[in-house]
Amino acid sequence: MDKVARIFAWFYSQSLKLYPVDFRAEFESEMQRVFTQIIKERVRESITQGLVLCLREIKDLPDSLYRQHQSITNKEGSQMNESSEINQIPQHALSNTERQPGNWGEAFLAGLPHLLMGLLIGVGKITTTPTLSSQTNNIIAFAMLLLVVTILIVAWRRAWPLWSASWYLYGMWVSMALITLAIVSLELEYGWRYTNAVFLGWILVCIIGYFGILIKSKLHGLLAIFFLFPLLGIMFLEFIPNPIEGWLAIMLGLLSALTAGIIVRLGDFRIGLGLVLAVNLLAGLAIAYISEYRMLDLPAGIPAHVPRFFNFMGLLGFYSIIALGVIAIPFILRGVWNFAKRTRLT
């Protein structure tokens, strides 16, 4: 029985290492002594009683760890704020503050590119006249190009305010479009390979840039990566009737625009992260549903598609892992790093 009690006590001692170092220095010895004494008494009664005690400790462990680590986080944040006030350090435009509330004009500018991209994708698919569709699409695309370049120049002159983060990837999009256009105009053999490489390179640069921006400002990073999935995901839809695809693009563009505006208006990172994750999850749900249940525009000779719920769930999981993973992974890694640093596991 004593051997079983020692095993339980050893596992308990290992769990104490998950607490912050300062907390362990003050309470670890006492907690270990009390638990060892109690577990010996319980195991002498029966091993079941010992297991019940261990399960109760396991159940309470996450809440206890959260409270202790949260108290350290709050203490560190308070010390940083006091230090900034004492030293009077000026805030850079890309400072890592938790709240950066903006006015209605800034909120509008933050949401504008998403709305325009939704229109750029959607209007051409909704318009029934092919000539008018092509002309409308070209006008919107050219206007978008000029607007993106102009806005980025203005943002650069104003030291990259928060609302400008919504335009970063659109600037990259314009660059990719120009490179692709140049490749097509050269009429190279296997030119599609080069255009695909440019597109994949653009995705990679966007993700790396997102990680880089997050180091300077979490809110800037959220706004910069926001549109990558909701609107980019539409471009991977196949065999969907144009009106359905067009209205989906417009609705997601409008939703993304409203969300970006709210994030800038409130300037709160935690609310912003929740909104970004929620909108991306909703976009994944809509795109997965349409991909599986609205595949109605199949070429002649191909059997009609039979929707299956299992396929829908697979698509939803795939889209969600990509979208939510790219957005959330930096924050998860940072949380793990901070946790390890506080417990000195690194």
ROPAVEX-986920 format. One record per residue (C-alpha): x, z, y. Coordinates in steps of 0.1 Angstrom, whole numbers. Last residue first. Example, Ala and Ser with C-alpha at 12.3 -4.5 7.8 and 13.67 -1.06 7.14 Angstrom:
2
px = 137&pz = 71&py = -11 $
px = 123&pz = 78&py = -45 $
***
This chain:
346
px = 123&pz = -211&py = 256 $
px = 102&pz = -182&py = 241 $
px = 109&pz = -160&py = 271 $
px = 73&pz = -148&py = 272 $
px = 69&pz = -158&py = 308 $
px = 88&pz = -190&py = 303 $
px = 69&pz = -199&py = 272 $
px = 36&pz = -196&py = 290 $
px = 48&pz = -215&py = 320 $
px = 60&pz = -243&py = 297 $
px = 27&pz = -243&py = 277 $
px = 7&pz = -245&py = 310 $
px = 29&pz = -273&py = 323 $
px = 25&pz = -292&py = 291 $
px = -13&pz = -288&py = 292 $
px = -13&pz = -299&py = 329 $
px = 8&pz = -330&py = 321 $
px = -14&pz = -338&py = 291 $
px = -47&pz = -337&py = 310 $
px = -49&pz = -371&py = 327 $
px = -33&pz = -392&py = 300 $
px = -52&pz = -374&py = 272 $
px = -85&pz = -375&py = 290 $
px = -84&pz = -413&py = 292 $
px = -67&pz = -422&py = 259 $
px = -83&pz = -395&py = 238 $
px = -117&pz = -401&py = 253 $
px = -116&pz = -439&py = 247 $
px = -106&pz = -434&py = 211 $
px = -131&pz = -407&py = 205 $
px = -159&pz = -427&py = 220 $
px = -149&pz = -457&py = 200 $
px = -150&pz = -437&py = 168 $
px = -183&pz = -421&py = 177 $
px = -198&pz = -456&py = 183 $
px = -184&pz = -469&py = 150 $
px = -200&pz = -440&py = 131 $
px = -233&pz = -446&py = 149 $
px = -234&pz = -481&py = 135 $
px = -246&pz = -512&py = 153 $
px = -251&pz = -544&py = 132 $
px = -235&pz = -574&py = 150 $
px = -253&pz = -607&py = 144 $
px = -235&pz = -631&py = 122 $
px = -210&pz = -655&py = 139 $
px = -220&pz = -691&py = 139 $
px = -226&pz = -694&py = 176 $
px = -204&pz = -670&py = 196 $
px = -217&pz = -634&py = 200 $
px = -234&pz = -623&py = 232 $
px = -254&pz = -594&py = 219 $
px = -228&pz = -566&py = 215 $
px = -251&pz = -541&py = 233 $
px = -251&pz = -512&py = 208 $
px = -214&pz = -509&py = 199 $
px = -195&pz = -518&py = 231 $
px = -224&pz = -507&py = 253 $
px = -223&pz = -472&py = 237 $
px = -185&pz = -469&py = 238 $
px = -184&pz = -480&py = 275 $
px = -211&pz = -456&py = 285 $
px = -196&pz = -426&py = 266 $
px = -161&pz = -434&py = 279 $
px = -174&pz = -436&py = 314 $
px = -190&pz = -402&py = 310 $
px = -158&pz = -387&py = 296 $
px = -138&pz = -402&py = 325 $
px = -164&pz = -388&py = 350 $
px = -162&pz = -354&py = 334 $
px = -124&pz = -353&py = 334 $
px = -122&pz = -364&py = 370 $
px = -148&pz = -339&py = 381 $
px = -132&pz = -310&py = 363 $
px = -98&pz = -319&py = 377 $
px = -112&pz = -321&py = 412 $
px = -130&pz = -287&py = 409 $
px = -97&pz = -271&py = 399 $
px = -77&pz = -290&py = 426 $
px = -100&pz = -282&py = 456 $
px = -97&pz = -305&py = 486 $
px = -135&pz = -303&py = 491 $
px = -139&pz = -336&py = 510 $
px = -110&pz = -353&py = 491 $
px = -125&pz = -344&py = 457 $
px = -160&pz = -353&py = 469 $
px = -149&pz = -387&py = 481 $
px = -131&pz = -394&py = 448 $
px = -163&pz = -385&py = 429 $
px = -185&pz = -407&py = 451 $
px = -162&pz = -437&py = 447 $
px = -159&pz = -432&py = 409 $
px = -197&pz = -431&py = 406 $
px = -200&pz = -462&py = 427 $
px = -174&pz = -481&py = 407 $
px = -190&pz = -469&py = 375 $
px = -223&pz = -482&py = 386 $
px = -209&pz = -515&py = 398 $
px = -189&pz = -521&py = 366 $
px = -219&pz = -512&py = 344 $
px = -241&pz = -535&py = 364 $
px = -217&pz = -564&py = 357 $
px = -212&pz = -557&py = 320 $
px = -250&pz = -556&py = 314 $
px = -255&pz = -588&py = 335 $
px = -226&pz = -606&py = 317 $
px = -240&pz = -601&py = 282 $
px = -214&pz = -582&py = 261 $
px = -193&pz = -602&py = 236 $
px = -162&pz = -583&py = 244 $
px = -155&pz = -552&py = 266 $
px = -118&pz = -546&py = 273 $
px = -121&pz = -552&py = 310 $
px = -146&pz = -524&py = 313 $
px = -120&pz = -499&py = 303 $
px = -100&pz = -507&py = 335 $
px = -129&pz = -494&py = 356 $
px = -134&pz = -460&py = 342 $
px = -98&pz = -458&py = 327 $
px = -73&pz = -462&py = 355 $
px = -97&pz = -453&py = 383 $
px = -86&pz = -416&py = 385 $
px = -48&pz = -419&py = 382 $
px = -41&pz = -418&py = 419 $
px = -68&pz = -393&py = 428 $
px = -56&pz = -368&py = 402 $
px = -19&pz = -373&py = 412 $
px = -26&pz = -368&py = 449 $
px = -45&pz = -336&py = 441 $
px = -16&pz = -323&py = 419 $
px = 10&pz = -329&py = 446 $
px = 47&pz = -333&py = 444 $
px = 53&pz = -331&py = 407 $
px = 20&pz = -347&py = 401 $
px = 32&pz = -379&py = 419 $
px = 60&pz = -383&py = 393 $
px = 37&pz = -379&py = 363 $
px = 13&pz = -404&py = 379 $
px = 41&pz = -429&py = 385 $
px = 51&pz = -427&py = 348 $
px = 14&pz = -435&py = 339 $
px = 11&pz = -464&py = 364 $
px = 45&pz = -478&py = 355 $
px = 35&pz = -479&py = 318 $
px = 1&pz = -496&py = 326 $
px = 19&pz = -522&py = 348 $
px = 44&pz = -529&py = 321 $
px = 16&pz = -535&py = 296 $
px = 1&pz = -560&py = 321 $
px = 34&pz = -577&py = 328 $
px = 41&pz = -580&py = 291 $
px = 6&pz = -596&py = 286 $
px = 14&pz = -621&py = 314 $
px = 47&pz = -629&py = 298 $
px = 32&pz = -635&py = 264 $
px = 4&pz = -656&py = 279 $
px = 31&pz = -679&py = 293 $
px = 38&pz = -691&py = 258 $
px = 54&pz = -722&py = 273 $
px = 56&pz = -718&py = 310 $
px = 30&pz = -733&py = 334 $
px = 49&pz = -721&py = 365 $
px = 15&pz = -714&py = 382 $
px = 5&pz = -690&py = 355 $
px = 37&pz = -669&py = 359 $
px = 32&pz = -668&py = 397 $
px = -4&pz = -657&py = 393 $
px = 7&pz = -629&py = 369 $
px = 33&pz = -617&py = 395 $
px = 6&pz = -617&py = 422 $
px = -19&pz = -599&py = 401 $
px = 7&pz = -573&py = 391 $
px = 16&pz = -566&py = 427 $
px = -21&pz = -563&py = 436 $
px = -27&pz = -539&py = 408 $
px = 3&pz = -518&py = 419 $
px = -14&pz = -515&py = 453 $
px = -46&pz = -507&py = 435 $
px = -27&pz = -480&py = 417 $
px = -18&pz = -463&py = 450 $
px = -51&pz = -467&py = 468 $
px = -68&pz = -435&py = 457 $
px = -37&pz = -416&py = 468 $
px = -44&pz = -427&py = 504 $
px = -71&pz = -400&py = 508 $
px = -45&pz = -372&py = 505 $
px = -23&pz = -384&py = 535 $
px = 7&pz = -406&py = 528 $
px = 30&pz = -400&py = 557 $
px = 8&pz = -416&py = 584 $
px = 29&pz = -448&py = 587 $
px = 28&pz = -451&py = 549 $
px = -10&pz = -447&py = 548 $
px = -14&pz = -474&py = 574 $
px = 8&pz = -498&py = 554 $
px = -11&pz = -488&py = 522 $
px = -44&pz = -495&py = 540 $
px = -33&pz = -530&py = 552 $
px = -20&pz = -540&py = 517 $
px = -52&pz = -528&py = 500 $
px = -74&pz = -545&py = 526 $
px = -57&pz = -578&py = 523 $
px = -59&pz = -578&py = 485 $
px = -95&pz = -567&py = 485 $
px = -105&pz = -594&py = 509 $
px = -89&pz = -620&py = 486 $
px = -106&pz = -606&py = 455 $
px = -140&pz = -603&py = 473 $
px = -138&pz = -639&py = 485 $
px = -126&pz = -652&py = 451 $
px = -154&pz = -634&py = 433 $
px = -181&pz = -648&py = 456 $
px = -167&pz = -683&py = 452 $
px = -166&pz = -681&py = 414 $
px = -201&pz = -666&py = 412 $
px = -215&pz = -691&py = 437 $
px = -202&pz = -720&py = 416 $
px = -214&pz = -704&py = 383 $
px = -250&pz = -696&py = 397 $
px = -263&pz = -666&py = 378 $
px = -246&pz = -638&py = 399 $
px = -244&pz = -607&py = 378 $
px = -210&pz = -614&py = 363 $
px = -194&pz = -623&py = 396 $
px = -209&pz = -592&py = 413 $
px = -196&pz = -568&py = 387 $
px = -158&pz = -570&py = 386 $
px = -152&pz = -573&py = 424 $
px = -181&pz = -550&py = 431 $
px = -167&pz = -522&py = 409 $
px = -133&pz = -528&py = 425 $
px = -148&pz = -525&py = 460 $
px = -165&pz = -492&py = 451 $
px = -133&pz = -478&py = 436 $
px = -113&pz = -489&py = 467 $
px = -138&pz = -472&py = 491 $
px = -138&pz = -437&py = 476 $
px = -107&pz = -423&py = 493 $
px = -115&pz = -440&py = 525 $
px = -150&pz = -425&py = 526 $
px = -136&pz = -390&py = 519 $
px = -111&pz = -394&py = 547 $
px = -139&pz = -403&py = 571 $
px = -160&pz = -374&py = 559 $
px = -132&pz = -348&py = 567 $
px = -106&pz = -335&py = 543 $
px = -100&pz = -302&py = 525 $
px = -65&pz = -297&py = 511 $
px = -68&pz = -267&py = 488 $
px = -44&pz = -259&py = 459 $
px = -12&pz = -267&py = 479 $
px = 14&pz = -289&py = 462 $
px = 27&pz = -305&py = 494 $
px = 25&pz = -343&py = 496 $
px = 21&pz = -345&py = 534 $
px = 48&pz = -319&py = 537 $
px = 39&pz = -284&py = 547 $
px = 61&pz = -266&py = 573 $
px = 79&pz = -236&py = 561 $
px = 72&pz = -206&py = 583 $
px = 96&pz = -183&py = 565 $
px = 72&pz = -154&py = 565 $
px = 41&pz = -174&py = 558 $
px = 57&pz = -194&py = 530 $
px = 70&pz = -162&py = 514 $
px = 36&pz = -146&py = 515 $
px = 20&pz = -177&py = 499 $
px = 46&pz = -177&py = 471 $
px = 42&pz = -140&py = 465 $
px = 4&pz = -144&py = 461 $
px = 8&pz = -173&py = 437 $
px = 32&pz = -153&py = 416 $
px = 8&pz = -123&py = 414 $
px = -21&pz = -145&py = 406 $
px = -1&pz = -161&py = 378 $
px = 11&pz = -128&py = 364 $
px = -25&pz = -115&py = 364 $
px = -36&pz = -146&py = 346 $
px = -9&pz = -140&py = 319 $
px = -23&pz = -105&py = 313 $
px = -60&pz = -116&py = 313 $
px = -54&pz = -146&py = 291 $
px = -34&pz = -127&py = 265 $
px = -61&pz = -100&py = 263 $
px = -88&pz = -126&py = 259 $
px = -68&pz = -145&py = 232 $
px = -59&pz = -113&py = 213 $
px = -94&pz = -97&py = 209 $
px = -104&pz = -117&py = 178 $
px = -69&pz = -114&py = 163 $
px = -71&pz = -76&py = 168 $
px = -105&pz = -74&py = 151 $
px = -92&pz = -96&py = 122 $
px = -63&pz = -71&py = 118 $
px = -86&pz = -41&py = 117 $
px = -110&pz = -58&py = 92 $
px = -80&pz = -67&py = 70 $
px = -68&pz = -31&py = 70 $
px = -103&pz = -19&py = 60 $
px = -103&pz = -45&py = 32 $
px = -69&pz = -32&py = 19 $
px = -85&pz = 1&py = 12 $
px = -84&pz = 37&py = 24 $
px = -46&pz = 38&py = 23 $
px = -47&pz = 5&py = 42 $
px = -67&pz = 20&py = 70 $
px = -43&pz = 50&py = 75 $
px = -13&pz = 27&py = 75 $
px = -29&pz = 3&py = 99 $
px = -36&pz = 32&py = 123 $
px = 0&pz = 44&py = 125 $
px = 14&pz = 10&py = 127 $
px = -10&pz = 1&py = 155 $
px = -2&pz = 31&py = 176 $
px = 36&pz = 26&py = 173 $
px = 34&pz = -11&py = 181 $
px = 12&pz = -5&py = 211 $
px = 36&pz = 22&py = 224 $
px = 67&pz = 1&py = 219 $
px = 51&pz = -30&py = 235 $
px = 37&pz = -12&py = 266 $
px = 62&pz = -13&py = 295 $
px = 87&pz = -39&py = 285 $
px = 60&pz = -59&py = 268 $
px = 40&pz = -62&py = 301 $
px = 71&pz = -72&py = 320 $
px = 80&pz = -99&py = 294 $
px = 45&pz = -115&py = 295 $
px = 25&pz = -112&py = 262 $
px = 31&pz = -137&py = 233 $
px = 58&pz = -114&py = 219 $
px = 31&pz = -89&py = 210 $
px = 18&pz = -113&py = 183 $
px = 51&pz = -109&py = 164 $
px = 47&pz = -71&py = 164 $
px = 12&pz = -75&py = 149 $
px = 26&pz = -98&py = 122 $
px = 52&pz = -71&py = 113 $
px = 25&pz = -43&py = 113 $
px = 4&pz = -63&py = 88 $
px = 34&pz = -68&py = 65 $
px = 44&pz = -31&py = 69 $
px = 8&pz = -21&py = 59 $
px = 10&pz = -42&py = 28 $
px = 43&pz = -26&py = 18 $
px = 28&pz = 9&py = 24 $
px = 0&pz = 0&py = 0 $
***
